[in-house]
Amino acid sequence: MISKKNTTKLEAGTDITYDELIEYFNSLNYNNNEKAVVDPGSFAVRGSIIDFWSYSEEHP
């Protein structure tokens, strides 16, 4: 994970755990929606899958 000012870039093979990623989204005040990602700044955890919608993107 590379953090530069207000941007974080996640890349395949990055050494971040499942729990660390969830904790990171919580630290950024992302909303944890239980079933689906519905708006920017939200994420959903479904089993081992974490879906998220970045504030900077038009689509999740």
C-alpha positions as a Markdown table, in Angstrom:
| # | Residue | x | y | z |
|---|---|---|---|---|
| 1 | Met | 0.0 | 0.0 | 0.0 |
| 2 | Ile | 1.4 | 3.4 | -1.0 |
| 3 | Ser | 0.0 | 6.5 | 0.6 |
| 4 | Lys | 0.6 | 9.9 | -1.0 |
| 5 | Lys | -1.2 | 12.9 | 0.5 |
| 6 | Asn | -4.9 | 12.1 | 0.1 |
| 7 | Thr | -4.3 | 9.1 | -2.2 |
| 8 | Thr | -3.7 | 5.5 | -1.4 |
| 9 | Lys | -2.8 | 3.0 | -4.1 |
| 10 | Leu | -3.5 | -0.7 | -3.5 |
| 11 | Glu | -1.6 | -3.1 | -5.7 |
| 12 | Ala | -1.8 | -6.9 | -6.2 |
| 13 | Gly | 0.8 | -8.5 | -4.0 |
| 14 | Thr | 0.7 | -5.8 | -1.4 |
| 15 | Asp | 1.5 | -7.0 | 2.1 |
| 16 | Ile | -1.7 | -5.9 | 3.9 |
| 17 | Thr | -4.0 | -8.3 | 5.8 |
| 18 | Tyr | -7.8 | -8.6 | 5.5 |
| 19 | Asp | -8.2 | -7.1 | 9.0 |
| 20 | Glu | -5.8 | -4.2 | 8.3 |
| 21 | Leu | -7.7 | -3.2 | 5.2 |
| 22 | Ile | -11.0 | -3.1 | 7.1 |
| 23 | Glu | -9.3 | -1.1 | 9.9 |
| 24 | Tyr | -7.9 | 1.3 | 7.2 |
| 25 | Phe | -11.3 | 1.9 | 5.7 |
| 26 | Asn | -12.7 | 2.5 | 9.2 |
| 27 | Ser | -9.9 | 5.0 | 9.9 |
| 28 | Leu | -10.9 | 6.9 | 6.7 |
| 29 | Asn | -14.6 | 7.1 | 7.9 |
| 30 | Tyr | -15.8 | 4.8 | 5.2 |
| 31 | Asn | -19.4 | 3.5 | 5.9 |
| 32 | Asn | -19.6 | -0.2 | 6.3 |
| 33 | Asn | -22.7 | -1.3 | 4.5 |
| 34 | Glu | -23.6 | -5.0 | 5.2 |
| 35 | Lys | -24.9 | -6.0 | 1.8 |
| 36 | Ala | -23.7 | -3.7 | -0.9 |
| 37 | Val | -21.6 | -0.7 | -1.7 |
| 38 | Val | -24.1 | 2.0 | -2.4 |
| 39 | Asp | -22.2 | 5.3 | -2.6 |
| 40 | Pro | -18.7 | 6.8 | -2.5 |
| 41 | Gly | -17.0 | 6.3 | 0.8 |
| 42 | Ser | -18.6 | 3.0 | 1.6 |
| 43 | Phe | -17.4 | -0.6 | 1.8 |
| 44 | Ala | -19.1 | -4.0 | 2.2 |
| 45 | Val | -17.6 | -7.2 | 3.7 |
| 46 | Arg | -19.1 | -10.4 | 2.4 |
| 47 | Gly | -17.2 | -13.4 | 3.5 |
| 48 | Ser | -13.6 | -13.0 | 2.3 |
| 49 | Ile | -14.6 | -10.3 | -0.3 |
| 50 | Ile | -14.2 | -6.6 | 0.5 |
| 51 | Asp | -16.0 | -4.3 | -2.0 |
| 52 | Phe | -15.4 | -0.6 | -1.7 |
| 53 | Trp | -16.2 | 2.7 | -3.5 |
| 54 | Ser | -13.4 | 5.3 | -3.4 |
| 55 | Tyr | -14.4 | 8.9 | -2.9 |
| 56 | Ser | -12.3 | 9.7 | -6.0 |
| 57 | Glu | -14.0 | 7.3 | -8.4 |
| 58 | Glu | -17.3 | 7.6 | -10.3 |
| 59 | His | -18.1 | 3.9 | -9.8 |
| 60 | Pro | -17.2 | 1.3 | -7.2 |
